[in-house]
Amino acid sequence: MRGATWLFMGVSLLGSGPVAAQLLPPVSDDVKIQVTQQEIDEDAAGRNPANHAEAMARQFHVEKDVVEQLRQAKVGWGEIGIRLAFAQEVAKQDAKQFPSVEAALSKVNDRRSNRANWGAMANEFGIDLVQVVVGAQQGRQQMRADAKKEATAGVVKPGGQQPDLTDKRDGTPKRGAATK
């Protein structure tokens, strides 16, 4: 009887999971920015900083020096990724005032150094923070792909080399091996 009670309670709790998830308030854009920033920081941990700076610069269409200057100013990788994604959106929004991502980044850096939060900046520039998050996530995915490519460079993949199907004793094909 006791086991049946525990089973009933367990099944009841399983059914309440989706209901509890529906009761949670929607996540704000600022929280999404913070989570993305943290994910980029985690991905960068242990990676070669020069390669990471190059990948980030390539993804956001800026010079590698721009990324390296931000790193020298003690700006974290996640913050750099968000700033670059934000600057990219600003440059798209107002191409006359900000003809390049680097020009927009200069303004973004000024506002961030004055401790402006992302929401206030988005309102000021007329930017949708969701697009910033999407841009930063795309940059993150590209950098992860680059890191994977770096890590697996020179590694032979299964099936990449043909197995030696000759008998080592006399050089004849092994049984079951296809002959040419």
C-alpha positions as a LaTeX table, in Angstrom:
\begin{tabular}{lrrr}
\hline
Residue & $x$ (\AA) & $y$ (\AA) & $z$ (\AA) \\
\hline
Met1 & 0.00 & 0.00 & 0.00 \\
Arg2 & 2.81 & 2.34 & 0.92 \\
Gly3 & 4.50 & 1.80 & $-2.47$ \\
Ala4 & 1.27 & 2.59 & $-4.30$ \\
Thr5 & 0.97 & 5.86 & $-2.40$ \\
Trp6 & 4.49 & 6.91 & $-3.37$ \\
Leu7 & 3.85 & 5.88 & $-6.96$ \\
Phe8 & 0.67 & 7.96 & $-7.07$ \\
Met9 & 2.47 & 10.99 & $-5.61$ \\
Gly10 & 5.33 & 10.64 & $-8.09$ \\
Val11 & 2.99 & 10.44 & $-11.08$ \\
Ser12 & 1.06 & 13.45 & $-9.74$ \\
Leu13 & 4.23 & 15.50 & $-9.53$ \\
Leu14 & 5.25 & 14.56 & $-13.07$ \\
Gly15 & 1.97 & 15.90 & $-14.39$ \\
Ser16 & 2.40 & 19.22 & $-12.59$ \\
Gly17 & 5.74 & 20.03 & $-14.30$ \\
Pro18 & 4.25 & 21.60 & $-17.44$ \\
Val19 & 1.75 & 23.56 & $-15.33$ \\
Ala20 & 4.54 & 24.98 & $-13.16$ \\
Ala21 & 6.49 & 25.97 & $-16.28$ \\
Gln22 & 3.46 & 27.84 & $-17.59$ \\
Leu23 & 3.20 & 29.84 & $-14.38$ \\
Leu24 & 6.69 & 31.29 & $-14.67$ \\
Pro25 & 6.84 & 34.90 & $-15.83$ \\
Pro26 & 8.41 & 35.54 & $-19.24$ \\
Val27 & 12.14 & 36.17 & $-19.19$ \\
Ser28 & 13.08 & 39.81 & $-19.73$ \\
Asp29 & 15.40 & 40.87 & $-22.52$ \\
Asp30 & 17.99 & 42.01 & $-19.96$ \\
Val31 & 18.05 & 38.51 & $-18.47$ \\
Lys32 & 18.48 & 37.01 & $-21.95$ \\
Ile33 & 21.40 & 39.38 & $-22.54$ \\
Gln34 & 23.01 & 38.35 & $-19.23$ \\
Val35 & 22.56 & 34.64 & $-19.96$ \\
Thr36 & 24.03 & 35.00 & $-23.45$ \\
Gln37 & 26.93 & 37.00 & $-22.04$ \\
Gln38 & 27.63 & 34.27 & $-19.48$ \\
Glu39 & 27.43 & 31.55 & $-22.16$ \\
Ile40 & 29.97 & 33.38 & $-24.33$ \\
Asp41 & 32.27 & 33.76 & $-21.31$ \\
Glu42 & 31.99 & 30.03 & $-20.58$ \\
Asp43 & 32.72 & 29.10 & $-24.19$ \\
Ala44 & 35.82 & 31.29 & $-24.20$ \\
Ala45 & 37.28 & 29.73 & $-21.05$ \\
Gly46 & 40.45 & 27.83 & $-21.86$ \\
Arg47 & 40.50 & 28.91 & $-25.48$ \\
Asn48 & 43.46 & 30.61 & $-27.11$ \\
Pro49 & 42.68 & 34.36 & $-26.69$ \\
Ala50 & 44.25 & 35.33 & $-30.03$ \\
Asn51 & 42.19 & 32.76 & $-31.94$ \\
His52 & 39.05 & 33.74 & $-30.05$ \\
Ala53 & 39.61 & 37.44 & $-30.79$ \\
Glu54 & 40.13 & 36.64 & $-34.47$ \\
Ala55 & 36.97 & 34.53 & $-34.64$ \\
Met56 & 34.92 & 37.21 & $-32.88$ \\
Ala57 & 36.28 & 39.95 & $-35.15$ \\
Arg58 & 35.50 & 37.87 & $-38.24$ \\
Gln59 & 31.97 & 37.11 & $-37.04$ \\
Phe60 & 31.09 & 40.75 & $-36.33$ \\
His61 & 33.02 & 42.29 & $-39.27$ \\
Val62 & 35.51 & 44.36 & $-37.27$ \\
Glu63 & 39.29 & 44.40 & $-37.10$ \\
Lys64 & 40.94 & 42.01 & $-34.66$ \\
Asp65 & 42.59 & 45.02 & $-32.99$ \\
Val66 & 39.15 & 46.32 & $-31.96$ \\
Val67 & 38.44 & 43.13 & $-30.02$ \\
Glu68 & 41.94 & 43.05 & $-28.54$ \\
Gln69 & 41.62 & 46.67 & $-27.33$ \\
Leu70 & 38.43 & 45.77 & $-25.48$ \\
Arg71 & 40.19 & 42.78 & $-23.90$ \\
Gln72 & 43.08 & 45.02 & $-22.83$ \\
Ala73 & 40.50 & 47.30 & $-21.19$ \\
Lys74 & 39.47 & 44.27 & $-19.08$ \\
Val75 & 36.15 & 43.76 & $-20.88$ \\
Gly76 & 34.99 & 40.14 & $-20.73$ \\
Trp77 & 34.36 & 38.01 & $-23.81$ \\
Gly78 & 30.61 & 37.93 & $-23.18$ \\
Glu79 & 30.39 & 41.70 & $-22.83$ \\
Ile80 & 32.43 & 42.10 & $-26.02$ \\
Gly81 & 30.09 & 39.76 & $-27.89$ \\
Ile82 & 27.01 & 41.66 & $-26.71$ \\
Arg83 & 28.59 & 45.03 & $-27.50$ \\
Leu84 & 29.50 & 43.91 & $-31.00$ \\
Ala85 & 26.04 & 42.45 & $-31.64$ \\
Phe86 & 24.46 & 45.66 & $-30.32$ \\
Ala87 & 26.76 & 47.81 & $-32.47$ \\
Gln88 & 25.90 & 45.67 & $-35.49$ \\
Glu89 & 22.19 & 46.37 & $-34.91$ \\
Val90 & 22.84 & 50.10 & $-34.40$ \\
Ala91 & 24.80 & 50.25 & $-37.67$ \\
Lys92 & 21.92 & 48.50 & $-39.48$ \\
Gln93 & 19.38 & 50.87 & $-37.92$ \\
Asp94 & 21.17 & 54.15 & $-38.69$ \\
Ala95 & 23.68 & 53.65 & $-41.50$ \\
Lys96 & 24.07 & 57.40 & $-42.10$ \\
Gln97 & 25.21 & 58.22 & $-38.57$ \\
Phe98 & 27.04 & 54.92 & $-38.07$ \\
Pro99 & 28.48 & 53.79 & $-41.43$ \\
Ser100 & 30.34 & 50.87 & $-39.85$ \\
Val101 & 30.07 & 48.51 & $-36.91$ \\
Glu102 & 33.23 & 50.11 & $-35.49$ \\
Ala103 & 31.62 & 53.58 & $-35.54$ \\
Ala104 & 28.56 & 52.25 & $-33.73$ \\
Leu105 & 30.78 & 50.33 & $-31.31$ \\
Ser106 & 32.49 & 53.56 & $-30.29$ \\
Lys107 & 29.12 & 55.01 & $-29.23$ \\
Val108 & 28.12 & 51.77 & $-27.50$ \\
Asn109 & 31.43 & 51.71 & $-25.60$ \\
Asp110 & 30.89 & 55.32 & $-24.45$ \\
Arg111 & 27.40 & 54.53 & $-23.17$ \\
Arg112 & 28.55 & 51.33 & $-21.42$ \\
Ser113 & 31.47 & 53.14 & $-19.75$ \\
Asn114 & 28.84 & 55.52 & $-18.30$ \\
Arg115 & 27.09 & 52.44 & $-16.88$ \\
Ala116 & 24.07 & 52.59 & $-19.18$ \\
Asn117 & 22.11 & 49.34 & $-19.14$ \\
Trp118 & 21.16 & 47.50 & $-22.30$ \\
Gly119 & 17.44 & 48.27 & $-22.02$ \\
Ala120 & 18.00 & 52.03 & $-21.78$ \\
Met121 & 20.45 & 51.91 & $-24.68$ \\
Ala122 & 18.00 & 49.89 & $-26.77$ \\
Asn123 & 15.34 & 52.55 & $-26.19$ \\
Glu124 & 17.79 & 55.33 & $-27.03$ \\
Phe125 & 18.85 & 53.75 & $-30.32$ \\
Gly126 & 15.49 & 52.20 & $-31.21$ \\
Ile127 & 16.96 & 48.69 & $-31.15$ \\
Asp128 & 15.11 & 45.47 & $-30.35$ \\
Leu129 & 17.17 & 43.59 & $-27.75$ \\
Val130 & 15.88 & 40.28 & $-29.09$ \\
Gln131 & 17.81 & 40.96 & $-32.30$ \\
Val132 & 20.92 & 41.71 & $-30.23$ \\
Val133 & 20.53 & 38.38 & $-28.42$ \\
Val134 & 20.03 & 36.57 & $-31.73$ \\
Gly135 & 23.12 & 38.23 & $-33.20$ \\
Ala136 & 25.22 & 37.40 & $-30.14$ \\
Gln137 & 23.99 & 33.79 & $-30.16$ \\
Gln138 & 24.84 & 33.45 & $-33.85$ \\
Gly139 & 28.30 & 34.79 & $-33.09$ \\
Arg140 & 28.60 & 32.34 & $-30.22$ \\
Gln141 & 27.63 & 29.40 & $-32.44$ \\
Gln142 & 30.15 & 30.43 & $-35.09$ \\
Met143 & 32.90 & 30.75 & $-32.50$ \\
Arg144 & 32.00 & 27.34 & $-31.07$ \\
Ala145 & 32.25 & 25.85 & $-34.57$ \\
Asp146 & 35.64 & 27.53 & $-35.04$ \\
Ala147 & 36.81 & 26.19 & $-31.66$ \\
Lys148 & 35.68 & 22.70 & $-32.59$ \\
Lys149 & 37.49 & 22.93 & $-35.91$ \\
Glu150 & 40.64 & 24.11 & $-34.08$ \\
Ala151 & 40.43 & 21.30 & $-31.55$ \\
Thr152 & 39.95 & 18.59 & $-34.17$ \\
Ala153 & 42.51 & 19.83 & $-36.69$ \\
Gly154 & 44.80 & 16.97 & $-37.59$ \\
Val155 & 42.61 & 14.34 & $-35.95$ \\
Val156 & 41.75 & 11.43 & $-38.23$ \\
Lys157 & 38.03 & 10.80 & $-38.24$ \\
Pro158 & 36.64 & 7.27 & $-38.25$ \\
Gly159 & 36.39 & 6.13 & $-41.83$ \\
Gly160 & 38.91 & 8.75 & $-42.89$ \\
Gln161 & 41.63 & 6.17 & $-43.46$ \\
Gln162 & 41.10 & 2.88 & $-45.17$ \\
Pro163 & 42.01 & $-0.10$ & $-43.03$ \\
Asp164 & 44.92 & $-2.22$ & $-44.13$ \\
Leu165 & 43.27 & $-5.34$ & $-45.54$ \\
Thr166 & 46.42 & $-7.23$ & $-46.43$ \\
Asp167 & 47.88 & $-10.12$ & $-44.55$ \\
Lys168 & 51.11 & $-8.93$ & $-42.98$ \\
Arg169 & 52.77 & $-12.32$ & $-43.38$ \\
Asp170 & 52.56 & $-12.70$ & $-47.14$ \\
Gly171 & 50.92 & $-9.50$ & $-48.54$ \\
Thr172 & 47.81 & $-11.28$ & $-49.84$ \\
Pro173 & 44.32 & $-9.86$ & $-49.26$ \\
Lys174 & 42.66 & $-11.00$ & $-46.04$ \\
Arg175 & 39.57 & $-13.18$ & $-46.20$ \\
Gly176 & 36.43 & $-11.11$ & $-46.81$ \\
Ala177 & 38.39 & $-8.14$ & $-48.16$ \\
Ala178 & 37.20 & $-6.76$ & $-51.47$ \\
Thr179 & 39.69 & $-7.22$ & $-54.28$ \\
Lys180 & 40.38 & $-4.61$ & $-56.93$ \\
\hline
\end{tabular}
